[in-house]
């Protein structure tokens, strides 16, 4: 399967997970267009439940800015413990 590259706020990302083709570029672009909050993160994870999108930023485990709550190596725990069971998940990886 060929990976898809998208652009958000002039930053290129690779879609590395996209449950049931849930990623909606227009919706995510609208959510983050007014803020640079996610620009620094290496990954953006979104979970969709009840037609609402929640976004969370993660740093690569080697990134000096990471801490316990935003270390990408813990993303599976976050999904298991904090996302609605059965919700669709997408993960974007920043292309450096």
C-alpha positions, 0 to 999 in steps of 0.5 A: 500500500502506498503511503499518502502525503498531505500538507497541513499549515505548510508542513508535510505529513505522511498518513501512517494510520487511517482506520476506515479512511476516517481522516478528513483533511479539510476538517483537521485543517480547519481545527488547526489553521489558527494555531501553531500548537501542533507544528512542533510535534512529530506526530498528530493523532486523531480519534473520532467518536460521536462525530467529534475529532480529538487531536493529540500531539506526540514527539518521537521517542528520541526527541528531547522535548518528549515527556511521559504524556507525549512520547510516541512510544506510549500512543497505544496505551493512550488509545487503549485507555483514553479513546472510545472503544471502537473509535476510528483513529488516524495518525500523521507523521511529520516528514522532516 
